[in-house]
Amino acid sequence: MTKLITACAIAAAASTASADLIRITATGTINSSIVSGFGVGQTMQMELVYESDGNPQLISNRQAFFVDHIRSISFIAENGWSVSDTGTFGQINKYDNLANTDGIQFQVAANPLTYQFTNPKPQAVDFDDSGASVFDTVFINFASSSGTVWDNYNLPESYDFTQFDATQNALFLWSTGSFLVGWSNVQASVVPVPATPMLVLVGLATAARRRR
């Protein structure tokens, strides 16, 4: 009986295993802007969490497109604009040695039709607008000039942001224009996965062993 429960515990624990969730955080400064309320020199903070597992929906011209892998995203701007959303939405584009660059782009949009290349379209993000300007989409970009950051189409579970010497920014598109944020202090980490199911199963196996 003990062996059976222990085996069941291992099998159940394996079935509860999930892909790593990767958290990217960054602080930045607005480098250029034609959107009222977002001035050059203002600061912004970002947190983005995505699931690293799963195959791309489309591979084309050395680019891999992943749909609905983003799990949460938030921005806090110096002018008071603060937004966040959770769920499954957005599109991730990982490109390998396209025009001598490697990189990754995260895109979230207010309208599913804004997303390109993939079908069905990813889910939209629910962001508040700012004043007279209506939020459209944001492209979060990390790119290297060397073209040697990676050589596959899996979503990365770790980063060396010093390699992305070509681009580390976010382009925000609004109904009245756009602004560009240049990132600094960019970091990535694995989001801890709760271990409660495993602990419960191990506890059941131990209790059964003691009863015997």
The 8 nearest C-alpha neighbors of each residue, nearest first, counted from 0:
[[1, 3, 2, 4, 207, 208, 211, 5],
 [0, 2, 4, 3, 208, 5, 207, 204],
 [1, 3, 5, 0, 4, 6, 7, 204],
 [4, 2, 0, 6, 1, 5, 7, 8],
 [5, 3, 7, 1, 6, 2, 204, 8],
 [4, 6, 8, 2, 7, 204, 3, 1],
 [5, 7, 3, 9, 8, 4, 2, 10],
 [8, 6, 4, 10, 5, 9, 11, 3],
 [7, 9, 5, 11, 200, 6, 10, 12],
 [8, 10, 12, 6, 7, 11, 13, 5],
 [11, 9, 7, 13, 12, 8, 6, 14],
 [12, 10, 14, 8, 13, 9, 7, 15],
 [11, 13, 9, 15, 14, 10, 197, 8],
 [12, 14, 10, 16, 11, 15, 9, 8],
 [13, 15, 11, 12, 16, 10, 17, 9],
 [16, 14, 12, 13, 17, 11, 196, 197],
 [17, 15, 13, 14, 12, 18, 192, 11],
 [18, 16, 15, 19, 14, 192, 52, 20],
 [17, 19, 52, 51, 50, 20, 16, 53],
 [18, 20, 51, 50, 21, 17, 189, 52],
 [19, 21, 50, 190, 49, 189, 51, 48],
 [20, 22, 189, 49, 48, 188, 190, 19],
 [21, 23, 48, 188, 187, 47, 189, 190],
 [24, 22, 187, 47, 186, 46, 48, 21],
 [25, 23, 46, 186, 45, 185, 187, 47],
 [26, 24, 185, 45, 184, 44, 182, 183],
 [27, 25, 44, 183, 182, 43, 184, 45],
 [26, 28, 182, 43, 181, 183, 42, 180],
 [27, 29, 42, 180, 181, 40, 41, 30],
 [28, 30, 180, 39, 40, 41, 179, 31],
 [31, 29, 39, 179, 180, 28, 181, 40],
 [32, 30, 179, 178, 39, 29, 33, 180],
 [31, 33, 178, 34, 177, 38, 39, 37],
 [32, 34, 176, 177, 178, 35, 31, 175],
 [35, 33, 32, 176, 37, 177, 175, 36],
 [34, 36, 37, 33, 38, 132, 130, 32],
 [37, 35, 38, 34, 78, 130, 129, 33],
 [38, 36, 35, 34, 32, 39, 78, 41],
 [39, 37, 41, 36, 32, 40, 29, 35],
 [38, 40, 29, 30, 31, 41, 32, 37],
 [39, 41, 29, 28, 38, 42, 30, 31],
 [42, 40, 29, 28, 39, 77, 38, 43],
 [43, 41, 28, 77, 27, 76, 29, 40],
 [44, 42, 76, 27, 75, 26, 77, 28],
 [43, 45, 26, 75, 74, 25, 27, 76],
 [46, 44, 74, 25, 24, 73, 26, 47],
 [45, 47, 24, 73, 72, 23, 25, 74],
 [46, 48, 72, 23, 22, 71, 24, 45],
 [49, 47, 22, 71, 21, 70, 69, 23],
 [48, 50, 69, 70, 21, 68, 20, 51],
 [51, 49, 20, 68, 52, 19, 21, 18],
 [50, 52, 154, 19, 20, 18, 156, 49],
 [53, 51, 18, 50, 19, 154, 54, 153],
 [54, 52, 55, 51, 153, 50, 154, 65],
 [53, 55, 56, 52, 153, 65, 152, 154],
 [56, 54, 65, 64, 57, 63, 53, 58],
 [55, 57, 65, 64, 54, 66, 58, 117],
 [56, 58, 64, 55, 63, 59, 117, 65],
 [59, 57, 63, 62, 64, 61, 55, 60],
 [58, 60, 62, 61, 57, 63, 64, 116],
 [61, 59, 62, 58, 97, 63, 94, 95],
 [62, 60, 59, 95, 94, 97, 58, 63],
 [61, 63, 94, 59, 60, 58, 93, 95],
 [64, 62, 58, 93, 92, 55, 57, 152],
 [63, 65, 92, 57, 55, 91, 56, 58],
 [66, 64, 55, 91, 56, 90, 92, 68],
 [65, 67, 90, 68, 121, 89, 91, 56],
 [68, 66, 88, 87, 89, 69, 121, 90],
 [69, 67, 50, 49, 66, 87, 70, 65],
 [68, 70, 49, 67, 88, 87, 71, 89],
 [71, 69, 49, 87, 86, 48, 85, 68],
 [72, 70, 85, 48, 84, 47, 69, 86],
 [71, 73, 47, 83, 46, 84, 48, 85],
 [72, 74, 83, 46, 82, 45, 84, 47],
 [75, 73, 45, 82, 44, 81, 76, 83],
 [74, 76, 81, 44, 43, 80, 82, 45],
 [77, 75, 43, 80, 78, 79, 42, 81],
 [76, 78, 42, 79, 41, 43, 75, 80],
 [79, 77, 76, 80, 36, 37, 41, 42],
 [78, 80, 77, 76, 81, 75, 129, 36],
 [81, 79, 76, 78, 75, 82, 129, 77],
 [80, 82, 75, 74, 79, 76, 83, 73],
 [83, 81, 74, 73, 126, 127, 75, 80],
 [82, 84, 73, 72, 74, 126, 85, 81],
 [85, 83, 71, 72, 125, 73, 124, 86],
 [84, 86, 71, 70, 72, 87, 83, 88],
 [87, 85, 70, 71, 88, 84, 69, 67],
 [88, 86, 67, 70, 69, 68, 85, 122],
 [89, 87, 67, 122, 69, 121, 123, 86],
 [90, 88, 107, 67, 121, 106, 122, 69],
 [89, 91, 66, 106, 65, 105, 67, 121],
 [92, 90, 105, 65, 64, 104, 106, 93],
 [91, 93, 64, 104, 103, 63, 94, 65],
 [92, 94, 103, 63, 62, 102, 104, 91],
 [95, 93, 62, 102, 101, 61, 103, 63],
 [94, 96, 101, 97, 61, 150, 62, 149],
 [97, 95, 100, 99, 146, 101, 98, 94],
 [96, 98, 99, 100, 95, 94, 61, 101],
 [97, 99, 100, 96, 146, 101, 95, 144],
 [100, 98, 96, 146, 97, 145, 144, 101],
 [101, 99, 146, 96, 144, 143, 97, 98],
 [102, 100, 146, 95, 96, 143, 94, 142],
 [101, 103, 142, 94, 141, 93, 143, 100],
 [102, 104, 93, 141, 92, 140, 94, 142],
 [103, 105, 140, 92, 139, 91, 93, 141],
 [106, 104, 91, 139, 138, 90, 92, 140],
 [107, 105, 138, 90, 89, 137, 91, 139],
 [108, 106, 89, 136, 137, 124, 90, 123],
 [107, 109, 136, 123, 110, 124, 135, 113],
 [108, 110, 123, 124, 135, 136, 125, 111],
 [109, 111, 123, 112, 108, 113, 135, 124],
 [112, 110, 123, 113, 120, 114, 122, 121],
 [113, 111, 110, 114, 120, 115, 108, 121],
 [112, 114, 111, 110, 115, 108, 136, 109],
 [115, 113, 112, 111, 120, 116, 121, 108],
 [114, 116, 117, 113, 112, 120, 118, 90],
 [115, 117, 118, 114, 64, 57, 120, 59],
 [118, 116, 115, 120, 119, 57, 56, 64],
 [119, 117, 120, 116, 121, 115, 56, 114],
 [118, 120, 117, 121, 66, 111, 122, 116],
 [119, 121, 118, 111, 117, 114, 122, 112],
 [122, 120, 89, 66, 88, 67, 111, 90],
 [121, 123, 88, 111, 89, 120, 124, 67],
 [124, 122, 111, 109, 110, 108, 88, 89],
 [123, 125, 109, 108, 107, 126, 88, 84],
 [126, 124, 84, 109, 123, 127, 83, 108],
 [127, 125, 82, 124, 128, 83, 109, 134],
 [128, 126, 82, 129, 125, 134, 133, 81],
 [127, 129, 133, 134, 132, 126, 130, 131],
 [130, 128, 132, 131, 133, 127, 80, 134],
 [129, 131, 132, 128, 133, 36, 35, 127],
 [130, 132, 129, 133, 128, 35, 175, 174],
 [133, 131, 130, 129, 174, 175, 173, 128],
 [132, 134, 128, 174, 173, 135, 129, 131],
 [135, 133, 173, 128, 136, 174, 132, 172],
 [134, 136, 173, 109, 172, 108, 133, 174],
 [137, 135, 108, 172, 107, 171, 109, 134],
 [136, 138, 171, 170, 107, 106, 172, 139],
 [137, 139, 106, 170, 169, 105, 140, 104],
 [140, 138, 169, 105, 104, 168, 106, 137],
 [139, 141, 104, 168, 167, 169, 103, 138],
 [140, 142, 167, 166, 102, 103, 163, 104],
 [143, 141, 102, 166, 163, 165, 101, 140],
 [144, 142, 163, 165, 164, 101, 100, 145],
 [143, 145, 100, 165, 146, 164, 99, 142],
 [146, 144, 147, 143, 100, 99, 101, 148],
 [147, 145, 100, 101, 96, 99, 144, 148],
 [146, 148, 145, 149, 101, 150, 96, 100],
 [147, 149, 101, 146, 162, 143, 150, 145],
 [150, 148, 147, 151, 95, 101, 146, 152],
 [149, 151, 95, 152, 148, 147, 96, 101],
 [152, 150, 153, 149, 95, 154, 94, 93],
 [151, 153, 63, 154, 93, 150, 55, 95],
 [154, 152, 151, 155, 54, 51, 52, 53],
 [153, 155, 51, 152, 156, 52, 93, 53],
 [156, 154, 157, 153, 51, 158, 21, 152],
 [155, 157, 51, 21, 154, 158, 19, 189],
 [158, 156, 155, 187, 188, 159, 21, 189],
 [159, 157, 160, 187, 156, 155, 186, 162],
 [158, 160, 161, 162, 157, 163, 186, 148],
 [159, 161, 162, 163, 158, 185, 186, 164],
 [160, 162, 159, 163, 164, 158, 143, 185],
 [163, 161, 160, 164, 159, 143, 148, 142],
 [164, 162, 143, 142, 160, 161, 165, 141],
 [163, 165, 143, 162, 166, 144, 161, 142],
 [164, 166, 143, 144, 142, 163, 167, 141],
 [167, 165, 142, 141, 164, 168, 163, 140],
 [168, 166, 141, 182, 140, 181, 163, 142],
 [167, 169, 181, 182, 140, 180, 139, 166],
 [168, 170, 139, 180, 138, 179, 140, 171],
 [169, 171, 179, 138, 137, 178, 180, 172],
 [172, 170, 137, 177, 178, 136, 179, 169],
 [171, 173, 177, 136, 135, 137, 176, 170],
 [174, 172, 134, 135, 176, 175, 133, 177],
 [173, 175, 133, 132, 176, 134, 135, 172],
 [176, 174, 173, 132, 34, 177, 133, 33],
 [177, 175, 173, 34, 33, 174, 172, 178],
 [178, 176, 172, 171, 173, 33, 34, 32],
 [177, 179, 32, 171, 31, 170, 33, 34],
 [178, 180, 170, 31, 29, 30, 169, 171],
 [181, 179, 29, 169, 28, 168, 30, 27],
 [182, 180, 168, 27, 28, 167, 29, 30],
 [183, 181, 27, 168, 167, 26, 25, 180],
 [182, 184, 27, 185, 26, 25, 181, 167],
 [183, 185, 25, 26, 186, 182, 27, 24],
 [184, 186, 25, 183, 24, 182, 26, 160],
 [185, 187, 24, 23, 184, 25, 188, 160],
 [188, 186, 23, 22, 24, 158, 157, 21],
 [189, 187, 22, 21, 190, 23, 186, 157],
 [188, 190, 21, 20, 22, 191, 19, 187],
 [189, 191, 20, 21, 22, 188, 192, 19],
 [192, 190, 189, 193, 20, 19, 194, 188],
 [191, 193, 194, 190, 19, 20, 17, 189],
 [194, 192, 195, 191, 196, 197, 190, 198],
 [195, 193, 197, 196, 192, 198, 199, 191],
 [194, 196, 198, 197, 193, 199, 200, 192],
 [197, 195, 199, 198, 194, 200, 12, 15],
 [196, 198, 200, 199, 195, 12, 194, 201],
 [199, 197, 195, 201, 200, 196, 202, 194],
 [198, 200, 202, 196, 197, 201, 195, 203],
 [201, 199, 203, 197, 8, 202, 198, 196],
 [200, 202, 204, 198, 203, 199, 197, 205],
 [201, 203, 199, 205, 200, 204, 198, 206],
 [202, 204, 200, 206, 201, 205, 207, 199],
 [203, 205, 201, 207, 5, 202, 206, 4],
 [206, 204, 208, 202, 207, 203, 201, 209],
 [205, 207, 203, 209, 208, 204, 202, 210],
 [208, 206, 210, 204, 209, 205, 1, 203],
 [207, 209, 205, 211, 206, 1, 210, 204],
 [210, 208, 206, 211, 207, 205, 204, 1],
 [211, 209, 207, 208, 206, 205, 1, 204],
 [210, 208, 209, 207, 1, 0, 206, 205]]
